[in-house]
Amino acid sequence: MKPLAENRRARFDYEILETYEAGLELIGQEVKSVKLGHLNLSSSYSIIKNNEVWLLNSEIPAYQPKNAPENYDPSRTRRLLLHKSEIKNLAGHLHDKGLSLIPLNAHLKKNLIKLELGLAKSRKKHDKRELLKKRTIQKEIREAK
């Protein structure tokens, strides 16, 4: 599956413990825009409110800016579609352990737009430095072969 959009910073800033696949509730012109790859997940995150999962701070620009509705908001809050059991499981993890729900990427599955969510734990500064050191060592090993 080729990603339509990716949150590259998420895997560096957070340690991903579990991943979930959620549907994304969009209006018609947003679907066209996302399929063209115009989705920004860089500073987005998810919350659970009233037993529903919501995506905040993601930006989907209008498909045709001159033809968009007057009240169209590209960074509006969008609902994510998950099973009730998954939502209850996530709510328990988020409340008890102090974890975050971060969108990792968006992709097509059977012509439907799906969002991969990661149950994540924030990394400390020294953990990020160790990760960078490991990556450089692995890169040097690959180049030496």
C-alpha positions as CSV (number, residue, x, y, z in Angstrom):
1,M,0.0,0.0,0.0
2,K,1.4,3.3,-1.1
3,P,0.9,6.0,1.6
4,L,-1.1,9.1,0.5
5,A,0.4,11.1,3.4
6,E,2.9,10.3,6.1
7,N,3.8,11.7,9.5
8,R,7.5,11.1,9.4
9,R,8.2,13.0,12.6
10,A,6.0,10.7,14.6
11,R,8.3,7.7,14.6
12,F,11.2,9.9,15.8
13,D,9.3,11.8,18.5
14,Y,7.3,8.8,19.8
15,E,7.8,5.1,20.5
16,I,4.9,3.3,18.8
17,L,3.5,0.5,21.0
18,E,0.5,-0.6,18.9
19,T,-1.1,0.4,15.6
20,Y,-4.7,0.6,14.6
21,E,-6.4,1.2,11.2
22,A,-9.3,3.6,11.2
23,G,-11.6,5.0,8.5
24,L,-11.7,8.7,7.9
25,E,-15.0,10.5,7.7
26,L,-14.7,13.1,4.8
27,I,-16.8,15.1,2.5
28,G,-16.7,14.7,-1.3
29,Q,-14.1,17.3,-2.2
30,E,-11.9,16.2,0.7
31,V,-11.8,12.7,-0.7
32,K,-10.6,14.0,-4.1
33,S,-8.0,16.2,-2.4
34,V,-6.6,13.4,-0.2
35,K,-6.4,10.9,-3.2
36,L,-4.2,13.5,-4.9
37,G,-1.9,13.5,-1.9
38,H,-3.0,16.9,-0.4
39,L,-3.1,15.8,3.3
40,N,-0.9,17.2,6.0
41,L,-0.5,15.0,9.2
42,S,2.6,16.7,10.5
43,S,1.2,18.3,13.7
44,S,-2.0,16.3,14.0
45,Y,-3.2,14.1,16.9
46,S,-6.3,12.2,18.0
47,I,-8.5,12.3,21.0
48,I,-11.4,10.3,22.3
49,K,-14.5,12.3,23.2
50,N,-18.0,10.9,23.9
51,N,-16.9,7.4,22.8
52,E,-15.8,8.7,19.4
53,V,-12.3,9.2,18.1
54,W,-11.5,12.6,16.5
55,L,-8.6,13.8,14.4
56,L,-7.4,17.3,15.2
57,N,-5.0,19.7,13.4
58,S,-4.8,17.7,10.1
59,E,-5.1,19.9,7.1
60,I,-6.8,19.0,3.8
61,P,-6.9,21.9,1.4
62,A,-9.9,22.3,-0.9
63,Y,-9.8,20.2,-4.1
64,Q,-10.7,23.3,-6.2
65,P,-10.0,26.4,-4.1
66,K,-12.1,28.8,-6.3
67,N,-15.0,26.3,-6.3
68,A,-15.0,25.5,-2.5
69,P,-17.9,26.3,-0.2
70,E,-17.5,29.6,1.6
71,N,-17.5,28.1,5.0
72,Y,-15.0,25.3,4.2
73,D,-12.3,24.9,6.9
74,P,-9.3,22.9,5.8
75,S,-8.2,22.1,9.4
76,R,-11.6,21.1,10.8
77,T,-11.9,18.3,13.3
78,R,-12.7,15.0,11.5
79,R,-14.2,11.8,13.0
80,L,-12.4,8.5,12.8
81,L,-14.2,5.3,12.3
82,L,-13.2,2.4,14.6
83,H,-15.1,-0.5,16.2
84,K,-16.5,0.1,19.7
85,S,-14.2,-2.5,21.3
86,E,-11.2,-0.8,19.8
87,I,-12.3,2.6,21.1
88,K,-12.8,1.2,24.6
89,N,-9.4,-0.5,24.5
90,L,-7.8,2.8,23.3
91,A,-9.6,4.8,26.0
92,G,-8.3,2.5,28.7
93,H,-4.7,2.8,27.4
94,L,-4.9,6.6,27.0
95,H,-6.4,7.2,30.4
96,D,-4.3,4.7,32.5
97,K,-0.9,4.9,31.0
98,G,-0.7,8.5,29.8
99,L,-0.1,7.5,26.2
100,S,-0.9,9.5,23.0
101,L,-2.8,8.6,19.8
102,I,-0.8,9.8,16.8
103,P,-1.7,9.4,13.1
104,L,1.2,7.7,11.3
105,N,0.0,7.6,7.7
106,A,-3.0,7.6,5.3
107,H,-3.4,5.0,2.6
108,L,-6.0,3.5,0.3
109,K,-7.5,0.1,1.0
110,K,-10.1,-1.1,-1.4
111,N,-10.6,2.5,-2.7
112,L,-11.3,3.7,0.9
113,I,-9.1,6.2,2.7
114,K,-7.7,4.6,5.9
115,L,-5.6,6.2,8.6
116,E,-3.0,4.3,10.6
117,L,-3.0,5.4,14.2
118,G,-0.3,4.6,16.6
119,L,-0.6,4.2,20.4
120,A,2.5,6.1,21.3
121,K,4.7,6.9,24.2
122,S,6.7,10.2,24.0
123,R,10.5,9.9,23.8
124,K,12.8,11.8,26.0
125,K,15.6,13.9,24.5
126,H,18.4,11.4,25.4
127,D,16.3,8.6,23.8
128,K,16.2,10.6,20.5
129,R,20.0,11.0,20.6
130,E,20.5,7.3,21.1
131,L,18.1,6.6,18.1
132,L,20.2,9.0,15.9
133,K,23.4,7.2,16.9
134,K,22.0,3.8,16.1
135,R,20.8,5.0,12.7
136,T,24.2,6.5,11.8
137,I,26.0,3.3,12.9
138,Q,23.6,1.1,10.8
139,K,24.1,3.4,7.8
140,E,27.9,3.2,8.1
141,I,27.6,-0.6,8.3
142,R,25.4,-0.7,5.1
143,E,27.8,1.6,3.2
144,A,30.9,-0.5,4.3
145,K,29.4,-3.7,2.7
